[in-house]
Amino acid sequence: MNRWQRCRSGARDLGMSTAEYAIGTVAAAAFAGVLYKVVTASEVKSALMGIVRKALQLAS
């Protein structure tokens, strides 16, 4: 059996290709950018600070 036949007869999906890695990396970077914008928005930042302050007050 030659190499081509072994490749076709075995597992068809052995992992991600380079293009899939590139798309996954771009998607992860875009998600990180959106998440950064959401977390650094003033409303979200003040809400998170309120949660942290309340948690610290309860711990005291």
N, CA, C and O of each residue as an XYZ file, in Angstrom:
240
protein
N       0.863     -1.170      0.000
C       0.000      0.000      0.000
C       0.913      1.238      0.000
O       1.811      1.360      0.833
N       0.671      2.124     -0.923
C       1.513      3.320     -0.979
C       1.026      4.374      0.008
O      -0.003      4.213      0.664
N       1.779      5.433      0.091
C       1.508      6.478      1.095
C       0.126      7.096      0.909
O      -0.594      7.314      1.883
N      -0.244      7.375     -0.328
C      -1.530      8.006     -0.594
C      -2.684      7.119     -0.136
O      -3.651      7.616      0.441
N      -2.596      5.840     -0.381
C      -3.659      4.928      0.038
C      -3.729      4.824      1.554
O      -4.823      4.735      2.112
N      -2.581      4.834      2.234
C      -2.590      4.791      3.700
C      -3.242      6.043      4.269
O      -3.990      5.969      5.244
N      -2.961      7.186      3.666
C      -3.560      8.436      4.147
C      -5.075      8.434      3.958
O      -5.817      8.895      4.825
N      -5.518      7.920      2.836
C      -6.952      7.915      2.559
C      -7.691      6.881      3.385
O      -8.855      7.090      3.725
N      -7.053      5.778      3.715
C      -7.752      4.718      4.430
C      -7.779      4.947      5.936
O      -8.630      4.383      6.623
N      -6.871      5.756      6.464
C      -6.784      5.987      7.903
C      -7.741      7.061      8.367
O      -8.733      7.370      7.706
N      -7.426      7.616      9.503
C      -8.257      8.681     10.057
C      -8.257      9.876      9.107
O      -7.207     10.305      8.629
N      -9.420     10.391      8.849
C      -9.522     11.487      7.888
C      -9.250     12.845      8.534
O      -8.794     13.765      7.855
N      -9.514     12.984      9.798
C      -9.317     14.267     10.468
C      -8.347     14.063     11.619
O      -8.735     13.618     12.699
N      -7.101     14.386     11.386
C      -6.075     14.166     12.400
C      -5.770     15.425     13.205
O      -4.917     15.388     14.092
N      -6.432     16.516     12.924
C      -6.186     17.754     13.648
C      -6.428     18.948     12.748
O      -6.851     18.814     11.600
N      -6.151     20.114     13.296
C      -6.383     21.336     12.541
C      -5.244     21.586     11.571
O      -4.088     21.266     11.849
N      -5.583     22.154     10.447
C      -4.575     22.551      9.476
C      -4.103     23.964      9.808
O      -4.630     24.614     10.711
N      -3.117     24.419      9.072
C      -2.567     25.752      9.316
C      -3.629     26.830      9.138
O      -3.670     27.786      9.912
N      -4.478     26.693      8.142
C      -5.539     27.684      7.916
C      -6.516     27.706      9.086
O      -6.978     28.776      9.482
N      -6.833     26.554      9.637
C      -7.748     26.511     10.777
C      -7.109     27.140     12.004
O      -7.785     27.821     12.776
N      -5.807     26.919     12.193
C      -5.108     27.577     13.296
C      -5.147     29.090     13.121
O      -5.363     29.821     14.088
N      -4.942     29.561     11.904
C      -4.949     30.997     11.644
C      -6.321     31.592     11.942
O      -6.419     32.647     12.570
N      -7.367     30.927     11.498
C      -8.726     31.424     11.747
C      -9.026     31.395     13.243
O      -9.628     32.330     13.771
N      -8.614     30.340     13.923
C      -8.820     30.265     15.369
C      -8.075     31.350     16.114
O      -8.594     31.913     17.078
N      -6.861     31.651     15.679
C      -6.070     32.703     16.318
C      -6.701     34.070     16.107
O      -6.770     34.871     17.040
N      -7.159     34.343     14.901
C      -7.810     35.622     14.612
C      -9.107     35.749     15.416
O      -9.402     36.816     15.953
N      -9.873     34.672     15.497
C     -11.122     34.705     16.266
C     -10.847     34.935     17.744
O     -11.572     35.684     18.398
N      -9.807     34.298     18.281
C      -9.467     34.488     19.693
C      -9.003     35.917     19.957
O      -9.349     36.502     20.984
N      -8.228     36.479     19.043
C      -7.768     37.864     19.209
C      -8.943     38.839     19.130
O      -9.005     39.804     19.891
N      -9.866     38.587     18.215
C     -11.045     39.456     18.104
C     -11.902     39.372     19.363
O     -12.389     40.391     19.852
N     -12.087     38.168     19.886
C     -12.860     37.996     21.125
C     -12.173     38.705     22.285
O     -12.836     39.336     23.109
N     -10.849     38.606     22.355
C     -10.111     39.289     23.419
C     -10.274     40.801     23.304
O     -10.408     41.487     24.317
N     -10.265     41.322     22.088
C     -10.462     42.762     21.888
C     -11.834     43.219     22.335
O     -11.968     44.249     22.995
N     -12.852     42.456     21.976
C     -14.219     42.800     22.393
C     -14.355     42.709     23.904
O     -14.951     43.585     24.530
N     -13.807     41.660     24.490
C     -13.874     41.499     25.937
C     -13.154     42.644     26.656
O     -13.641     43.142     27.671
N     -12.009     43.058     26.138
C     -11.263     44.182     26.732
C     -12.100     45.456     26.688
O     -12.162     46.193     27.671
N     -12.743     45.716     25.550
C     -13.578     46.919     25.427
C     -14.748     46.881     26.403
O     -15.095     47.904     26.993
N     -15.358     45.711     26.578
C     -16.495     45.595     27.483
C     -16.051     45.799     28.925
O     -16.704     46.524     29.676
N     -14.952     45.170     29.319
C     -14.509     45.243     30.710
C     -13.999     46.629     31.059
O     -14.143     47.064     32.202
N     -13.402     47.337     30.097
C     -12.868     48.668     30.397
C     -13.898     49.777     30.208
O     -13.569     50.946     30.409
N     -15.122     49.453     29.832
C     -16.180     50.459     29.748
C     -16.472     50.978     31.152
O     -16.409     50.226     32.124
N     -16.784     52.233     31.252
C     -16.931     52.861     32.570
C     -18.040     52.213     33.407
O     -17.885     52.041     34.616
N     -19.150     51.855     32.769
C     -20.250     51.240     33.518
C     -19.848     49.880     34.081
O     -20.143     49.565     35.233
N     -19.187     49.095     33.274
C     -18.769     47.760     33.712
C     -17.673     47.875     34.764
O     -17.662     47.139     35.750
N     -16.747     48.815     34.539
C     -15.657     49.006     35.496
C     -16.199     49.401     36.866
O     -15.732     48.894     37.886
N     -17.180     50.300     36.898
C     -17.744     50.707     38.187
C     -18.532     49.565     38.831
O     -18.516     49.413     40.053
N     -19.213     48.769     38.022
C     -19.944     47.625     38.572
C     -18.975     46.601     39.158
O     -19.222     46.068     40.240
N     -17.880     46.321     38.461
C     -16.884     45.384     38.976
C     -16.231     45.907     40.252
O     -16.002     45.145     41.192
N     -15.934     47.196     40.288
C     -15.347     47.780     41.499
C     -16.325     47.687     42.670
O     -15.906     47.443     43.801
N     -17.613     47.877     42.417
C     -18.616     47.727     43.460
C     -18.660     46.313     44.006
O     -18.777     46.109     45.215
N     -18.567     45.339     43.118
C     -18.560     43.944     43.548
C     -17.335     43.648     44.397
O     -17.434     42.985     45.430
N     -16.176     44.140     43.961
C     -14.932     43.911     44.711
C     -15.000     44.590     46.078
O     -14.613     43.997     47.084
N     -15.485     45.815     46.118
C     -15.591     46.532     47.407
C     -16.529     45.798     48.366
O     -16.225     45.646     49.549
N     -17.664     45.348     47.848
C     -18.624     44.636     48.691
C     -18.015     43.331     49.219
O     -18.209     42.974     50.381
N     -17.277     42.624     48.353
C     -16.641     41.372     48.771
C     -15.586     41.646     49.837
O     -15.455     40.873     50.786
N     -14.839     42.726     49.696
C     -13.838     43.065     50.685
C     -14.448     43.500     52.017
O     -13.883     43.228     53.077
N     -15.596     44.173     51.967
C     -16.277     44.571     53.181
C     -16.823     43.348     53.919
O     -16.804     43.306     55.149
N     -17.305     42.363     53.177
C     -17.827     41.158     53.802
C     -16.717     40.343     54.431
O     -16.945     39.642     55.417
N     -15.532     40.424     53.883
C     -14.395     39.659     54.390
C     -13.851     40.276     55.690
O     -13.186     39.593     56.468
N     -14.127     41.541     55.918
C     -13.593     42.210     57.116
C     -14.383     41.894     58.361
O     -14.054     42.383     59.441
